[in-house]
Amino acid sequence: MAAKFAILKQRLLLERLNGTPEIETHALIMEQANEAAFRAWLSSYPLLTFPCLFEERAWAVTEQVRREASSYWHGLAAQSAARAA
């Protein structure tokens, strides 16, 4: 079962990384995959638990990075507008 689990983790991780163009987010997604794998492995059904845990964690970290980037760019725009005034 450990081999199947490792293959599942790798496949889902690669799919997620390929679908995430922001390379700076990749390390965070990999960390979340490891954390989800650890938690899933402790459950009674790791092959069923991991995909859901990983998806939730990967989505959350991607959304956090998106919000931080949006806040950063809005802050720059506000500073530029203030300087122009």
LUMZARO-220297 format. One record per residue (C-alpha): residue in one letter; chain; y, z, x. Coordinates in nm, 2 decimals, decimal comma. Example, Ala and Ser with C-alpha at 12.3 -4.5 7.8 and 13.67 -1.06 7.14 Angstrom:
REM LUMZARO-220297
<atom 'a' 'A' <-0,45 0,78 1,23>>;
<atom 's' 'A' <-0,11 0,71 1,37>>;
***
This chain:
REM LUMZARO-220297
<atom 'm' 'A' <0,00 0,00 0,00>>;
<atom 'a' 'A' <0,24 0,06 0,29>>;
<atom 'a' 'A' <0,22 -0,30 0,39>>;
<atom 'k' 'A' <0,30 -0,42 0,04>>;
<atom 'f' 'A' <0,59 -0,18 0,02>>;
<atom 'a' 'A' <0,73 -0,30 0,35>>;
<atom 'i' 'A' <0,71 -0,66 0,24>>;
<atom 'l' 'A' <0,88 -0,58 -0,09>>;
<atom 'k' 'A' <1,16 -0,39 0,08>>;
<atom 'q' 'A' <1,22 -0,67 0,33>>;
<atom 'r' 'A' <1,21 -0,94 0,06>>;
<atom 'l' 'A' <1,46 -0,76 -0,16>>;
<atom 'l' 'A' <1,68 -0,67 0,13>>;
<atom 'l' 'A' <1,70 -1,03 0,26>>;
<atom 'e' 'A' <1,77 -1,16 -0,09>>;
<atom 'r' 'A' <2,05 -0,92 -0,13>>;
<atom 'l' 'A' <2,20 -0,99 0,21>>;
<atom 'n' 'A' <2,18 -1,37 0,15>>;
<atom 'g' 'A' <2,37 -1,32 -0,17>>;
<atom 't' 'A' <2,64 -1,11 -0,01>>;
<atom 'p' 'A' <2,89 -1,32 0,19>>;
<atom 'e' 'A' <3,09 -1,03 0,33>>;
<atom 'i' 'A' <2,90 -0,96 0,65>>;
<atom 'e' 'A' <3,08 -0,62 0,69>>;
<atom 't' 'A' <2,89 -0,50 0,39>>;
<atom 'h' 'A' <2,55 -0,58 0,53>>;
<atom 'a' 'A' <2,51 -0,27 0,73>>;
<atom 'l' 'A' <2,60 -0,05 0,43>>;
<atom 'i' 'A' <2,34 -0,24 0,22>>;
<atom 'm' 'A' <2,08 -0,19 0,49>>;
<atom 'e' 'A' <2,15 0,18 0,49>>;
<atom 'q' 'A' <2,11 0,19 0,11>>;
<atom 'a' 'A' <1,78 0,00 0,14>>;
<atom 'n' 'A' <1,65 0,26 0,38>>;
<atom 'e' 'A' <1,76 0,55 0,16>>;
<atom 'a' 'A' <1,61 0,39 -0,15>>;
<atom 'a' 'A' <1,28 0,32 0,04>>;
<atom 'f' 'A' <1,26 0,69 0,15>>;
<atom 'r' 'A' <1,32 0,81 -0,21>>;
<atom 'a' 'A' <1,08 0,56 -0,36>>;
<atom 'w' 'A' <0,81 0,64 -0,11>>;
<atom 'l' 'A' <0,82 1,01 -0,23>>;
<atom 's' 'A' <0,77 0,90 -0,59>>;
<atom 's' 'A' <0,43 0,85 -0,76>>;
<atom 'y' 'A' <0,50 0,47 -0,79>>;
<atom 'p' 'A' <0,70 0,35 -0,49>>;
<atom 'l' 'A' <0,64 -0,02 -0,56>>;
<atom 'l' 'A' <0,79 0,02 -0,91>>;
<atom 't' 'A' <1,06 0,26 -0,81>>;
<atom 'f' 'A' <1,21 0,09 -0,51>>;
<atom 'p' 'A' <1,35 -0,22 -0,67>>;
<atom 'c' 'A' <1,55 -0,03 -0,92>>;
<atom 'l' 'A' <1,67 0,23 -0,67>>;
<atom 'f' 'A' <1,77 -0,03 -0,42>>;
<atom 'e' 'A' <1,95 -0,25 -0,68>>;
<atom 'e' 'A' <2,15 0,05 -0,80>>;
<atom 'r' 'A' <2,25 0,16 -0,45>>;
<atom 'a' 'A' <2,33 -0,19 -0,33>>;
<atom 'w' 'A' <2,54 -0,26 -0,63>>;
<atom 'a' 'A' <2,73 0,07 -0,59>>;
<atom 'v' 'A' <2,81 0,02 -0,22>>;
<atom 't' 'A' <2,91 -0,35 -0,28>>;
<atom 'e' 'A' <3,14 -0,24 -0,56>>;
<atom 'q' 'A' <3,29 0,04 -0,35>>;
<atom 'v' 'A' <3,37 -0,21 -0,07>>;
<atom 'r' 'A' <3,52 -0,45 -0,33>>;
<atom 'r' 'A' <3,74 -0,18 -0,47>>;
<atom 'e' 'A' <3,86 -0,07 -0,13>>;
<atom 'a' 'A' <3,94 -0,43 -0,03>>;
<atom 's' 'A' <4,13 -0,48 -0,35>>;
<atom 's' 'A' <4,33 -0,16 -0,30>>;
<atom 'y' 'A' <4,41 -0,26 0,06>>;
<atom 'w' 'A' <4,53 -0,61 -0,04>>;
<atom 'h' 'A' <4,73 -0,47 -0,33>>;
<atom 'g' 'A' <4,89 -0,22 -0,10>>;
<atom 'l' 'A' <4,99 -0,49 0,15>>;
<atom 'a' 'A' <5,14 -0,69 -0,14>>;
<atom 'a' 'A' <5,34 -0,39 -0,25>>;
<atom 'q' 'A' <5,47 -0,33 0,10>>;
<atom 's' 'A' <5,57 -0,69 0,14>>;
<atom 'a' 'A' <5,75 -0,68 -0,20>>;
<atom 'a' 'A' <5,93 -0,36 -0,10>>;
<atom 'r' 'A' <6,04 -0,50 0,23>>;
<atom 'a' 'A' <6,17 -0,82 0,06>>;
<atom 'a' 'A' <6,38 -0,62 -0,18>>;
***
